[in-house]
Amino acid sequence: MKIADIFGADIPFVGFCGIEPIESGGGRSRLEVDVMRHHGNQMGVAHGGLLMTLLDVCMGSAARSAVGSNVITVDMQTAFIAPASGRLVGQGRVVRAGKSLIFVEADITNAEGDLVCRGTAVFKTAKPVPK
């Protein structure tokens, strides 16, 4: 499965990060990433930018699957709970989908199932961007 399969578009940055789409549908999504050395911060664990990207794409994929159209992030809040390393699993779920705004939340856990990061976001439905 490719990110375009669940997001409706190729997102080169997501591929560069090594984020793998696992499933998406019915207002839910699951993506995974292996934290590599180039994803690290000065302490050798996952950089917050990687975690926020995983949260954003998890929540965006869940939102898109709920409303069936492109979405853009309007607001996003992140709580970093524990250092993250190894295989990470991000799971997003829609809390409420309106006509133009979609409220979503996501968790990132490590291979042991420990919560390492949590996010909430608001997405807005969007028209495709002309090329």
ABEGO torsion letter per residue (X at the ends): XBAAAAAGBBBAAAAAAGBBBABBEGGBBBBBBBBBAAABBAAGBBBAAAAAAAAAAAAAAAAAAAAGBBBBBABBBBBBABBBBEBBBBBBBBABBBAABBBBBBBBBBAAGBBABBBBBBBBBBBBBBX
